[in-house]
Amino acid sequence: QVNPATRPAGVTFFNDVTRSTEEVAFFGQAEFDLSDEFTLIAGVRQYNLELDFAGSSNFADGIFQGSTNTDRGRDYDVNGGHTGSPMELDGVITKFTLQYRPNDDLMFYATRSEGYRPGGWNRGGGIPSVNPAFPTVSATYDTDDVVFLEAGWKATLADGNLQFNGAIYSVDWTDMQVSRFDPQNVSILTFVENSSDAEIFGVEGDVIWTPNANLTLFGAFSFNDTELTAVNAQIVELVPVGSALPQAPEMQLTGRARYEWMAGDFDAYAQVGIQYVDDSINSLVAADSEVQDGYTTADLSFGLGRGEWRASVFVENVTDERAELFINNQDDIRRITTNRPRTVTFRIAADF
C-alpha cells in the first residue's frame, strides 16, 4: 500500500517500496551403486519464484496514490509495466554424476549439472527513456542459466605423501544478466538486462606434497578461456562478441612452502607463499570496460612455539604490490579496489 501521508518538514524525497521474494522448491538426490567401482548420482530440483515489487517513490510535495504521473513520483503498482501481481518464474534443473573408484586412493568423476540466477524487477524500467532515440528499459528481467560439464579426479599417491586433485570443465551460459547505470539515457537508477551468451572452458588443479617430515609444498593453478558468444542487448551496449568475460583472468597460479623443525626446545616453522594473477577486463559494458593489470604478490611468516605459548610474525604483500582487483565506474566516479599494502603482524598466543 502506498502511504499518502505528508512527510515531516525537511524531507524532500522518500521511497516507500517493498521488495519480496518467495520461493517454493522440491529437490532430491539418489545414489545408485552400479558396481563396486561405479556410482551414479542423480538429482533434480523444481522451483517456483514469486518476486514482488510494490509501493512508490515520491517528492514530499507531490504525494499521490494510483497515478501514472512520473514527474513528481511513481506508483509502482500501476506504472510502466509494474503491476499489483508478483512476477512468477519456474523451472526444473538436474544434476548427474558418474563416479569411478578403482581403489581407495583414486576417484574419477564426470558431472553434468544446471543452474540459474533469479530474475527480478527493474525499479527504473517501464518508462520512456530520457533519450527518445534510446530503447525503454523493461520493467522485468528473466533468469540467466548455465549448463555445466565437468570431469575430474582426486588422487592420493606416494604412500599418502602426495595429493593431486584436478578438473576440466565447460560452462554454457545463456541470457546473462548485465547491470548498467545510465543516467544520460535512462534514469539515475541501475537496471538489469538479459543481454548476452557466453562459453567458458577451464582446467584447474592443486597439489600437496610432503617429501619429508619437515617440508610441505602446495601448488594450485587454474586456466580459463572465456568468450562472449552472442550479444542480445537492447539497452546495454556491450563489448564485441569474442571478448573475454570480466573478472576472469586466463591464468592464476599459487605456490606455498612450509618448513617445520625443532630449534632447541622450540617448535619452529617458516613459510613463504606466492600468488600470480593474469590480466582481466572489469566489465562487459563497452563504455566502462578496461584492462585490469595482472599482478604477483608474496607472503612470509615465521613462528616459534613451546608448551602452551606460541609467537609468530606475518608479512603480507612483501613487495608492497598495488593490485587492481576491480575497477568500477559506479555513480560516474572511477574507483580502483586494490589489495592491502605491505602489512606486518606480530602475534602471541597461549592455550590454557
C-alpha positions as CSV (number, residue, x, y, z in Angstrom):
1,Q,0.0,0.0,0.0
2,V,1.2,3.5,-0.9
3,N,1.3,5.7,2.2
4,P,-0.1,9.2,1.1
5,A,0.6,10.9,4.4
6,T,2.6,14.1,4.3
7,R,6.2,13.7,5.5
8,P,7.8,15.8,8.1
9,A,9.4,19.2,7.3
10,G,12.9,18.7,5.8
11,V,12.0,15.5,3.9
12,T,12.2,16.3,0.2
13,F,12.2,12.8,-1.3
14,F,11.4,9.3,0.0
15,N,10.9,5.7,-1.1
16,D,8.0,3.7,0.2
17,V,8.9,0.4,-1.6
18,T,8.7,-3.2,-0.6
19,R,10.6,-5.9,-2.4
20,S,9.8,-9.5,-1.5
21,T,10.9,-12.9,-2.8
22,E,9.0,-16.2,-2.1
23,E,10.5,-19.5,-3.4
24,V,8.9,-22.9,-3.2
25,A,11.3,-25.7,-4.3
26,F,11.2,-29.5,-4.3
27,F,14.5,-31.3,-4.7
28,G,16.0,-34.7,-4.1
29,Q,19.1,-36.8,-4.9
30,A,19.7,-40.5,-5.2
31,E,22.8,-42.6,-5.4
32,F,23.0,-45.9,-7.3
33,D,25.9,-48.3,-6.9
34,L,26.3,-49.8,-10.4
35,S,29.2,-52.0,-9.2
36,D,31.9,-51.9,-6.6
37,E,33.8,-49.3,-8.6
38,F,31.0,-47.2,-10.3
39,T,28.4,-45.0,-8.6
40,L,25.7,-42.9,-10.3
41,I,24.3,-39.9,-8.6
42,A,21.1,-38.2,-9.9
43,G,19.4,-35.1,-8.6
44,V,16.6,-32.8,-9.6
45,R,15.2,-29.5,-8.3
46,Q,11.9,-27.9,-9.3
47,Y,11.4,-24.3,-8.2
48,N,8.7,-21.6,-8.3
49,L,9.6,-18.0,-7.6
50,E,7.3,-15.1,-6.8
51,L,9.1,-11.7,-7.0
52,D,7.1,-8.7,-5.8
53,F,7.9,-5.0,-6.1
54,A,5.3,-2.7,-4.7
55,G,4.9,0.9,-3.3
56,S,6.0,4.3,-4.6
57,S,8.7,6.9,-4.7
58,N,7.8,10.5,-4.2
59,F,8.8,14.0,-3.6
60,A,7.3,15.3,-0.4
61,D,5.2,17.9,-2.2
62,G,3.9,15.5,-4.9
63,I,2.5,12.6,-2.9
64,F,0.0,10.6,-5.0
65,Q,-1.8,7.3,-5.0
66,G,-2.6,5.3,-8.1
67,S,-1.3,7.9,-10.5
68,T,0.8,7.2,-13.6
69,N,2.5,10.6,-13.4
70,T,6.2,10.3,-13.1
71,D,7.2,13.9,-12.8
72,R,6.7,14.1,-9.1
73,G,6.8,10.5,-8.1
74,R,5.8,7.0,-9.2
75,D,3.3,4.3,-8.1
76,Y,5.0,1.0,-8.9
77,D,1.7,-0.9,-8.7
78,V,0.3,0.6,-11.8
79,N,3.1,2.4,-13.6
80,G,5.3,1.5,-16.6
81,G,4.7,-2.3,-16.8
82,H,4.6,-2.8,-13.0
83,T,1.5,-4.4,-11.7
84,G,-0.1,-5.4,-8.4
85,S,0.8,-9.0,-9.1
86,P,4.2,-10.6,-8.4
87,M,6.4,-11.8,-11.2
88,E,6.4,-15.6,-11.4
89,L,9.3,-17.7,-12.6
90,D,9.6,-21.5,-12.5
91,G,11.8,-24.2,-13.8
92,V,13.5,-27.6,-13.3
93,I,17.2,-28.2,-13.1
94,T,19.1,-31.5,-12.9
95,K,22.4,-32.9,-11.9
96,F,24.0,-36.2,-12.9
97,T,27.4,-37.5,-11.7
98,L,29.2,-40.8,-12.5
99,Q,32.0,-41.8,-10.1
100,Y,34.7,-44.4,-10.7
101,R,36.8,-45.6,-7.7
102,P,39.4,-48.2,-8.9
103,N,40.9,-48.3,-5.3
104,D,40.8,-46.3,-2.1
105,D,43.4,-43.8,-3.3
106,L,41.8,-42.8,-6.7
107,M,38.5,-41.4,-7.7
108,F,37.4,-40.1,-11.2
109,Y,34.1,-38.4,-11.9
110,A,32.1,-36.8,-14.6
111,T,29.2,-34.3,-13.9
112,R,26.5,-32.6,-15.9
113,S,24.6,-30.0,-13.9
114,E,22.3,-27.0,-14.4
115,G,21.9,-23.7,-12.5
116,Y,20.1,-20.4,-12.7
117,R,20.1,-16.9,-11.2
118,P,16.7,-15.5,-10.3
119,G,15.2,-12.6,-12.4
120,G,13.6,-9.6,-10.9
121,W,12.1,-6.1,-11.3
122,N,13.8,-3.0,-12.7
123,R,12.8,-0.1,-10.5
124,G,13.7,2.3,-13.3
125,G,12.2,0.2,-16.0
126,G,9.0,0.6,-18.0
127,I,9.0,4.3,-18.6
128,P,10.2,6.1,-21.7
129,S,13.9,6.7,-21.7
130,V,15.3,10.2,-21.2
131,N,16.7,10.0,-24.8
132,P,13.8,9.4,-27.2
133,A,16.2,7.5,-29.5
134,F,17.1,5.1,-26.8
135,P,15.0,2.0,-26.1
136,T,12.8,1.8,-23.0
137,V,14.1,-0.5,-20.2
138,S,11.9,-3.4,-19.5
139,A,10.2,-3.5,-16.1
140,T,11.5,-7.0,-15.5
141,Y,14.4,-9.3,-16.4
142,D,14.5,-13.1,-16.6
143,T,16.7,-15.7,-15.1
144,D,20.1,-16.5,-16.6
145,D,21.0,-20.1,-16.9
146,V,24.1,-22.3,-17.1
147,V,24.8,-25.9,-18.2
148,F,28.0,-27.2,-16.5
149,L,30.1,-30.1,-17.7
150,E,33.0,-31.3,-15.6
151,A,35.4,-34.2,-15.5
152,G,37.9,-34.6,-12.7
153,W,40.0,-36.7,-10.4
154,K,41.1,-36.9,-6.8
155,A,44.3,-38.9,-6.1
156,T,46.4,-39.8,-3.1
157,L,49.8,-41.1,-4.2
158,A,53.3,-41.9,-2.9
159,D,52.1,-43.7,0.3
160,G,49.9,-40.8,1.2
161,N,52.6,-38.1,0.8
162,L,51.2,-36.7,-2.5
163,Q,47.7,-35.4,-3.1
164,F,46.7,-34.3,-6.6
165,N,43.2,-33.1,-7.5
166,G,42.1,-31.6,-10.8
167,A,39.2,-30.9,-13.1
168,I,38.4,-30.0,-16.7
169,Y,35.1,-28.1,-17.2
170,S,33.0,-26.1,-19.6
171,V,30.1,-23.8,-19.0
172,D,27.4,-22.8,-21.4
173,W,25.9,-19.5,-20.0
174,T,22.7,-18.1,-21.6
175,D,20.7,-14.9,-21.1
176,M,23.4,-13.3,-18.9
177,Q,22.2,-10.6,-16.6
178,V,24.2,-7.4,-17.0
179,S,23.6,-4.3,-14.9
180,R,24.1,-0.8,-16.1
181,F,23.9,2.7,-14.6
182,D,23.0,5.1,-17.4
183,P,21.6,8.5,-16.1
184,Q,22.2,10.1,-19.6
185,N,19.8,7.8,-21.5
186,V,17.6,6.0,-18.9
187,S,17.4,7.3,-15.3
188,I,19.5,7.7,-12.2
189,L,18.7,4.1,-11.3
190,T,20.7,1.0,-12.1
191,F,18.9,-1.5,-14.4
192,V,19.5,-5.1,-15.4
193,E,19.0,-6.7,-18.8
194,N,19.4,-10.3,-20.2
195,S,21.9,-9.2,-22.7
196,S,24.3,-12.0,-23.9
197,D,25.5,-15.6,-24.0
198,A,29.0,-16.9,-23.2
199,E,31.1,-20.0,-23.0
200,I,33.8,-21.0,-20.6
201,F,36.4,-23.7,-20.8
202,G,38.7,-24.3,-17.8
203,V,41.3,-26.5,-16.2
204,E,42.2,-26.4,-12.6
205,G,44.2,-28.4,-10.1
206,D,46.0,-28.5,-6.8
207,V,48.9,-30.5,-5.4
208,I,50.1,-31.1,-1.8
209,W,53.4,-32.9,-1.4
210,T,55.3,-33.8,1.8
211,P,58.7,-35.0,0.6
212,N,59.9,-35.5,4.2
213,A,58.6,-34.9,7.7
214,N,59.7,-31.3,7.8
215,L,58.7,-29.9,4.4
216,T,55.2,-29.4,2.9
217,L,54.8,-28.0,-0.7
218,F,51.5,-26.7,-2.0
219,G,50.6,-25.6,-5.5
220,A,47.4,-24.7,-7.4
221,F,46.6,-23.5,-10.9
222,S,43.6,-22.5,-13.0
223,F,43.3,-21.7,-16.7
224,N,40.1,-20.2,-18.1
225,D,39.3,-19.5,-21.7
226,T,36.1,-17.3,-21.6
227,E,34.3,-15.9,-24.6
228,L,31.2,-13.8,-25.2
229,T,29.4,-15.8,-27.9
230,A,26.3,-13.7,-28.6
231,V,25.0,-10.2,-27.8
232,N,21.3,-9.8,-27.4
233,A,21.3,-6.4,-25.7
234,Q,18.7,-3.9,-26.5
235,I,19.7,-1.3,-23.9
236,V,23.2,-2.1,-22.6
237,E,26.0,-1.5,-25.2
238,L,28.4,-4.4,-24.7
239,V,31.9,-5.3,-25.8
240,P,32.1,-7.3,-29.1
241,V,31.4,-11.0,-29.5
242,G,34.6,-12.9,-28.9
243,S,35.7,-10.7,-25.9
244,A,36.7,-12.4,-22.6
245,L,34.4,-12.2,-19.6
246,P,35.1,-9.8,-16.8
247,Q,36.9,-10.7,-13.6
248,A,38.1,-13.9,-15.4
249,P,41.9,-13.9,-15.7
250,E,43.2,-16.5,-18.1
251,M,45.8,-17.9,-15.7
252,Q,46.1,-18.0,-11.9
253,L,49.0,-19.7,-10.0
254,T,49.6,-20.2,-6.3
255,G,52.6,-21.8,-4.6
256,R,53.4,-22.2,-0.9
257,A,56.2,-23.9,1.0
258,R,56.2,-24.6,4.8
259,Y,59.2,-26.0,6.7
260,E,58.9,-27.1,10.3
261,W,61.7,-28.1,12.6
262,M,62.9,-28.1,16.3
263,A,65.0,-25.1,17.3
264,G,66.3,-26.3,20.7
265,D,63.2,-26.7,22.8
266,F,61.0,-24.7,20.4
267,D,58.8,-25.9,17.6
268,A,59.6,-23.6,14.7
269,Y,58.2,-23.0,11.2
270,A,58.9,-20.8,8.3
271,Q,56.5,-20.3,5.3
272,V,56.5,-18.5,2.0
273,G,53.7,-18.1,-0.5
274,I,53.5,-16.6,-4.0
275,Q,50.3,-15.7,-6.0
276,Y,50.1,-14.8,-9.7
277,V,47.0,-13.5,-11.5
278,D,46.8,-12.6,-15.2
279,D,45.3,-9.5,-16.8
280,S,41.5,-9.3,-16.9
281,I,38.8,-6.9,-18.0
282,N,36.5,-5.3,-15.5
283,S,33.1,-5.1,-17.3
284,L,31.1,-6.2,-20.3
285,V,29.7,-2.8,-20.7
286,A,31.6,-1.2,-23.6
287,A,31.7,2.3,-22.1
288,D,33.1,1.0,-18.8
289,S,35.4,-1.8,-20.0
290,E,39.1,-1.6,-19.4
291,V,42.0,-3.9,-18.6
292,Q,42.9,-4.7,-15.1
293,D,46.7,-5.4,-14.9
294,G,47.9,-8.7,-13.7
295,Y,49.9,-8.9,-10.5
296,T,52.2,-11.1,-8.4
297,T,52.2,-10.9,-4.6
298,A,54.2,-12.8,-1.9
299,D,53.7,-13.5,1.8
300,L,56.1,-14.7,4.5
301,S,55.6,-16.0,8.0
302,F,57.8,-17.4,10.8
303,G,56.8,-18.8,14.2
304,L,58.1,-20.4,17.4
305,G,56.2,-22.4,20.0
306,R,56.9,-24.1,23.3
307,G,54.4,-25.7,25.5
308,E,51.2,-23.5,25.7
309,W,52.9,-20.5,24.2
310,R,53.3,-19.5,20.5
311,A,54.7,-16.4,18.8
312,S,54.6,-15.6,15.1
313,V,55.2,-12.8,12.6
314,F,53.4,-12.4,9.3
315,V,54.4,-10.2,6.4
316,E,51.6,-9.9,3.8
317,N,52.3,-8.5,0.4
318,V,56.1,-8.4,0.9
319,T,56.8,-6.4,-2.3
320,D,54.0,-3.8,-1.5
321,E,52.3,-4.6,-4.8
322,R,49.2,-2.4,-5.6
323,A,47.0,-4.9,-7.4
324,E,44.0,-3.8,-9.5
325,L,41.4,-6.2,-8.0
326,F,38.4,-4.3,-9.5
327,I,37.9,-1.1,-11.5
328,N,34.4,0.3,-11.5
329,N,32.6,3.5,-12.5
330,Q,29.7,3.4,-10.0
331,D,27.9,6.7,-9.8
332,D,30.2,8.1,-12.6
333,I,33.2,8.0,-10.3
334,R,36.1,5.8,-11.4
335,R,37.3,3.7,-8.5
336,I,40.0,1.0,-8.2
337,T,39.6,-1.6,-5.5
338,T,43.1,-2.7,-4.5
339,N,44.7,-5.1,-2.1
340,R,46.2,-4.3,1.3
341,P,49.6,-2.7,1.3
342,R,52.6,-4.4,2.9
343,T,51.4,-5.4,6.3
344,V,53.5,-6.8,9.2
345,T,51.6,-8.6,12.0
346,F,53.0,-9.9,15.3
347,R,51.0,-12.4,17.3
348,I,51.4,-14.0,20.7
349,A,49.0,-16.8,21.8
350,A,48.6,-19.1,24.7
351,D,46.5,-22.2,25.4
352,F,45.0,-22.5,28.9
